[in-house]
Amino acid sequence: MRFLLCIVVLQLLLGIHNSCAETSHRRSKRAIYTKPRNMRGSCRGYHSGMSGYIASPNFPSMYPAMSNCSWTISVSKKYLVKIEFVYMNMEDAPIQKLSDCGADSITIVDRDNPSVLIGGQKYCGYDTAFNPVYSNTNKVLVKFVSDASLQMFGFVIRWMAVKPLVKTFDCDFENINGICVGWMQDTNDDFDWSFRKGKTPSGKRVDTGPKVDHTLENNLGTYAYTEASGRKPNQQATLISAKSKKLTNSKEYCLRFWYHMQGDGMGSLSVFELVNNVSVRLIFKESGPQGSPWHLAAIPIYGQNQAIQVRFVSVRGHNFKSDLAIDDVTLSDRRCPTPLTTTAMTTMQPTTTLRPTTITTASLFGFTTLEPCKNNMYRCRTSNNCIPHAWFCDGTQDCRENEDEANCDAGTSSTIVCQQWSSWSKCSQSCGTGTRSKKQTCRPGNSSPGSETISMSEETCNTNLCPTWTAWGEWSTCDATCNGGHQNRWRTCLNSDNNTVSCAGPSTQIVNCNGQNCPKWGEWSAFASCPVTCGPGNVTRTRVCLNGETGKDGCIGPMLESQTCYEVNKNHSSCDSCAINPCLNGGSCKPTGNSNYVCYCPTGHSGKHCEEVETIQCFSGYSTHLTQQPTNSSLVKSTCPASQNVCQLTSVQVLVFGQTVYIDIAQCSSNLACNKQTCNAVKGIIPTANITNCNVKCCEEDLCNVIDVKVVKTPATTATPKPSTTKPVTQQKQIKCARRNLPVARQRGRVCKPYCVSDAQCSPPLKCLCDGPCGKSCAHPAIQCPNVIAQMPLGLQVQCSNNLNVGSKCVFTCAASMQLKGLPNLNCQSIARWDKPSIPNCVKKTIQCPKRNLPVAQKRNRVCPSPCSGDEQCSGGRTCNCDGSCGKTCSFANETCKAVTPSTNIQMKCSSKFNVGSKCSFKCPVSYKLVGFPNLNCQSNGEWDKSSTPSCRKQSKLTTVCRKTRPAHDKCCGRFSYNSKLVLCCSGQRRFKQNGLNSCCSILPYNSAIKGCCKTKLFDLSTHLCCRGVILRKGGDKACCSGRPYVVSTHYCDPRFGGRILPIVDSDEPEEIEE
């Protein structure tokens, strides 16, 4: 009976129904979502990729009591995580910000900021339609807990990777996380703005705050407001908008927002314009109660070529009935509407015409198309609904701004006189959807002029898309390979009618390309002189390819041309065998017939043409050593020229950095030059040396200038061995030529001669010799390179082969206390020049000293001397040396620390013999652990910087105990067991097998069918490959050869040499890169 009574009351008294509805219809406990199929839940997991699902444990069955589960979601750093609630059936509880959600709840936080709830709340219940929420970072932690009282069917959420939201000035506060993206709360105010749906907490008891929002005009819409309850009078809350776009200078824009100020304790709302976070001016202020409706504020803003922000400042009134709200904030380039001017209007007679129950509101985010009102109808200013003229001045408000009841005391006539609608204004845009408007003026029939009311109508126009260019296409291929060509690219204008509207700018672009000169042959050189004065012979000439190389893409044709001497010189004549004496060195020629001859050579000469000189053989070369006992390992045997008939050995003793160095110079000489050799003459060879002693030895026997090596006799008990009389002879080492490398040769300014393999390919007297980066070429063996001993700096040791002739190689080394600076070797080329521009030198070995640390030095009872950076800052025979925690200080280099005796099973390595600045490092063998400091430093006070030496302790083998916690667990991952059918163990961390994951790459699981692991990084097998820890793109400029990457444009992989990387050269023989 009570139920029927409620139905009757609801039909008669609309709006008075709460108590009846709650009595007659109670909410059923049924989830408003549909349970997904084929979904299985878990209690923990790690999710990555672009999207996925998370379900409660035991889903689709009920979740267990006392659950405590967590899931981690990780997406790419360029994305955020969006979470949607697909299904919710959990224990009910109040849903409010920062609440505990009763018993069972879902908590969603950023993993790096777990104290802030995403969405501002926890999630639970069964009949609440939650909006999606967005994370602030790319890693999210989802937690689920349940109590012991009641279990339900749980939840299913869907996550996906989305790009970060774009900051925007316009805001209707319908954002998922409350505040719009880019908006922020001021940190210097008294309290924050809040975001609400429906009535405010105070508005449920008294008349304050809005009932619904302005955007949706229902309980689902959100608005921003300041809660007065719990606040003191005059306390402020400040909300700052995001930055707008750059506003054009002097152009008028319109800032619109709706505000609600209901309550007899209402405070004030102030709006400030900000530029560069600084308040420029106060643009709006309203105080006191303004009634129950929402009010529109439209404020002109003039651009100044910069972006702006606005600051909303709410001041709390004198009591709690001062809840203030704002909604739908926009900034547009349309002009603000002109305020309507209304004067006295006649009072109209009431009418019994039925009122419409709803009105139509124009969208705040782009005007909707409005049909003109019919005759005898009026369009309200802000709500845009049409009302009959008879509704004016009838005592009932029908327009939002109450213009239909304003100025109704001028008379009693109900006649409304309206003019015809004006013509449509010009469309605001030529394309891309603009707006146009028209107006109508109405006034009561018996009112005086000036009491008119203006009605506006607005609609969209020119909705056709604006013309726009497509993206530029790819550049065409250059129409010339050299001497200048052109490339083109095009674009297309879309949405153009080719008449009135078209795209601005060109549709084609042209650029120059390949402006370099084309390769061409230079002029032929002159023919060389004929090598013979008579008889047959050949001469050659050459030409050079300009602006390129020879071959397919360069100059085509021969670089060398050969002709006979008769073709070049018509006057070249033939001769008999002895017409021109072919015998050299004063030999006489005697014909033997058939154009043959015999040379009779003078004493001291031999050979077919008496070209060979019977000379002495001597050792040559240089030997540098630190002990007085010499060595002949670096000397080579050579034949002296005819003018040099004496073997000379010069032994020099020099002083380098306080250390004695011995230099031995073996060479060919003459009697006169050798007998005149003195210490002063040696200074011309070694000009910078501090020579303390020298000795010159001359002899006329073969190989008599060998350095005698002292033989240390070993005491014997039975017999004394006879001293050896055999002179130690140094054999010349076999020289291996470097491979031909044309890029290196060109870089060093060389033009390589044709390549040769043996002397048979060369014309006498040329021979096939080593020629630096040119490999092997024909050259005269008598060509010599400059003497490097005259340029050698102090302390440098050298070993040279082949007496500095073409193909000889000099290798440089330094003393033990010094290190080599520069290239370690030189090669003599066929152009009588070494292949490197300079020789190396020896510098003192530098030791990395500890940094100066005065607190540590003071802790070790040290008083540090003044710091230094070089020996020049020291005096009194002291030098700048390492000094432990004092850094580098001046000290005596011969000062030593107490000898260190390492403990058993420890390896010690010291930089010098316990002198000041020496560092001793300690290392333990395998299966031992170092206990103590890993190094000691000798200080200038003669003490080590640590009081004790370290020791080695044998490591114990730790065993990990793994207890199987489930019957299905069959393997261990560290200390935890797992089911290998469902879980992977990746570097001690368990990972679920899902979406085809079957392998591990460090701690990351992956599907080996589509992904690969390169060290610790994953790559796509279809587009990339792994080459010795480096990920390379397939088809790119790099490839892999036997596990090593190389550049395909300059090198290639040769399988004949075991997969070696070789440079691309113009020789048939594979070449090696010079180190």
Buried (B, 14 or more C-beta within 10 A) or exposed (E): EEEEEBEEBBEEEEEEBEEBEEEBEEEEEEBEBEBBEEBEBBBEBBBBBEEBBBBBBBBBEBBBEEBEBEBBBBBEEEBBBBBBBBBBBBBBBEBEEEEEBBBBBBBBBBBEEEEEBBBBBBBBBBBBEBEBBBBBBBBBBBBBBBBEEBBBBBBBBBBBBBEEBEEBBBBBBBBBBBBBBBBEEBEEBBBBBBBBBBBBBBBEEBBBBBBBBBBBBEEBBBBBBBBBBEBEEEBBBBBBBBBBEEBEEEEBBBBBBBBBBBBBBBBBBBBBBBBEEEEEEEBBEBEEBBEBBBBBBBBEBEBBEEBBBBBBBBBBBEBBBBBBBBBBBBBBBBEBBEEBEBBBBBBBEEBEEEEEEEBEBEEBEEBEEBEBBEEEBBBBBBBBBBBBBBBBBBEEBBBBBEBBBBBBEBBEBBBBBBEEBEEEEEBBBBBEBBBBBBBBBBBBEBBEEEBBBBBBBBBBBBEEEBBEBEEEEEEEEBEEEBEBBEBBBEBEBEBBEEEEBEBEEEEEBEEEBBEEEBBEBEEEEEBEEBEBBBBEBBBEBEBEBBBBEBEEEBBEEEEEBEEEBBEBBEEBEEEEBBBEEBBBBEBEBEEEEEEEBBBEBEEEBBBBBBBBBEBBBBBBBBBBBBEEEBBBEBBBBBBBEEEBBBBBBBBBBBEBEEEEBBBBBBBBBBEEBBEEBEBEEBBEBBEEBEBEEBEBBBBEEBBBBBBEEEEEEEEEEEEEEEEEEEEBEBEEEEEEBBBBBBBBBEEBEBEBBEBBEEBEBBEEEBBBBBBBBBBBBBBBBEBBBEEBBEEBBBBBBBBBBBBBBBBBBBEBBBBEBBEBEEBEBBBBBBBBBBBBEEBBBBBEEEBEBBEBBEEBBEEBEBEBBEBBEEBEBBEEEBBBBBBBBBBBBBBBBEBBBEEBEBEEEBEBEBBBEBBBBBBBEBBBEEEBEBEBBEBBBBBBBBBBBBEEBBBBEEEEEEEEEBEBEEEEBEBBBEEBBBBBEEBBBBEEBBBBBBEEBEBBBEEBBBBBEEBBBBEEBBBEBEEBBBBEEBBBEEEEEBBBBEEBBBBBEEBBBEEEEEEBBBBEBEEEEBBBEBE
